[in-house]
């Protein structure tokens, strides 16, 4: 194994002090051009690679951003099983790299103390994606590191936040199904928690139903986790329930996609026998047959904006709380069928 070259060896070859080498690496203007040239020549000759951790302690900036994504149980591969995470993480990393930062991704659950990692790696800022227990947020803000929450309803004024209007997005999806003649509409969602995204989306579903005087029936709500496996399980439960649903509104494209596959295996065709609406507008949604009608949110832009909000907070430590809500819209494809609803009986 090759021996690691030290800063002292570079200093010796350049005939300067280790402190001078450090000043050159950190672009201090007080060093003469002749000395800089000697140091850089020594660095090149010895193939010296600076210790970024040590430099970050000296410079006060690690150029390292932490990104936290949910991990609900041991061995869970949520960030790989749901393309939403790959799309948003990709845009965060790209925007960070453009600005000279690197990204450290960590899957966290309610039992993990993220504070230790944040301090050990001297993170310049953190982006937290998803919902966590209140204790997690209370502990995390003790780091006093700039933090942006994505898709969170945490009301703590310490955090900057970025999300969509989840109630409105789910309302749009349900209203779309109703406008196409559907009345028995099932709802597939993740775990419904207080102050969580799923509770907001359930509220949007109920709001659209009540607006058209359609009764809310809890039997039509199927709750699980947001991944491919649970989409299959929820679709099987619906098929075996005996409910006469003509449409399914889901809270994630990954649930809609796996549900469509399961319906096909049960001999139920989309959209002829049942209509399906997704949420997110993942890239894969337009490549399905039929294409998935879904609620569009700009996932890539969300990642970019989260990074931009964080950088703004890093550069302006006294910045007051920033909260941004991004727009949503319906993308029409081929997974929803228009049906003729039965005419209402006249009261004589």
C-alpha positions, 0 to 999 in steps of 0.5 A, a space after each residue: 500500500 502506498 505511503 500517504 504523503 504528509 504536509 510536512 514532507 511537502 514543506 521540506 521539499 519546498 523549503 518552507 514551513 507546514 503553515 506556509 503550505 497550508 496558506 497556499 492550499 487555502 489561497 491566502 494572498 499574503 504568500 509571494 508568487 515565488 513561494 507559491 510556485 515552489 509549494 505547488 511544484 513540491 505538491 506536484 512532484 510528491 503527488 500530495 493529496 490534501 486532507 480535506 477534513 483537516 482543511 475544513 477545520 482550518 477553513 471553517 467550511 467542509 464544502 460538505 452537505 448532508 442529506 437525510 432520507 427516511 429509513 423506516 426499518 432495518 435493511 429498508 432500501 427506500 431510496 432505491 425502491 422509490 424513484 422519487 428519491 433518486 430523482 430528487 437526490 440526483 438534482 440536489 447532488 448536481 446543484 451542490 457540485 455546481 456550487 463546489 459542494 459534495 453531498 453525504 447521503 444518510 438513511 435515518 430512522 427515529 433511533 439514529 442520532 444524526 447530530 454526531 455525524 453532523 459534527 464529526 463531518 463538520 457539515 456546512 448544511 443539511 437537507 432533510 427529506 420526509 417526516 420524522 418524530 418531533 424529537 429528531 427535529 428538536 435534537 437536530 437543531 441543536 447543531 446550529 447548522 443551516 437546515 432545509 426541510 423538504 416535504 415536512 410539516 414541522 412547524 419549528 421556526 428554526 428550519 427553512 422548508 420546501 414542499 408542495 400543497 399536498 392537500 390540493 394535489 390529492 384534491 386535484 387527483 380525486 376531483 379528476 376521477 370524479 369529473 370522469 364519472 367515478 363515484 366509488 374511488 379507492 385511496 392508496 396511501 402510506 402510513 397516516 401520521 399526525 402532521 404527515 404528508 399522507 394525512 394531508 393527502 387523505 384530507 384532499 381526497 375527502 375534500 373532493 368527495 365531500 365537495 360533490 356530496 359523495 360519502 367518505 367510506 373508510 373501507 375505501 382507504 388502504 394504508 401501507 408504506 410507499 414502496 413497490 411491494 406495498 402497492 402490490 399488497 394494497 391492490 390485492 386487498 382491494 381485489 379481495 375486498 369485494 368493494 366495487 371501486 371503479 378508480 384508485 387515487 394513489 399518493 405515489 406513482 410507485 403505488 400506482 405502478 405496482 397496483 396496475 401490475 397487480 390488477 393485470 395479474 387479476 385479469 383487471 385491465 386499466 383503464 377499461 375495468 379500473 382507473 388509476 391515478 398516481 402522484 409525483 409524475 416520475 419519469 417512468 410514468 410516461 413509459 407505461 402502457 397505458 401511460 399513468 395519469 398523475 399529479 405532477 410536481 417538479 421533483 428535479 426543481 424541488 431538489 435544486 431549490 432545496 439546495 439553493 435555499 440551503 446555500 442562501 442560508 449558509 451564506 446569510 447566517 441571519 436569514 429569517 425562516 424561508 418557506 416555499 410551496 411549489 405548484 402541482 398540476 394534473 398530467 393526463 395520460 391513459 390510465 383513467 377512463 370516462 364512465 357514465 354515472 347513473 342519473 340522480 333520481 328525481 324527488 317528486 
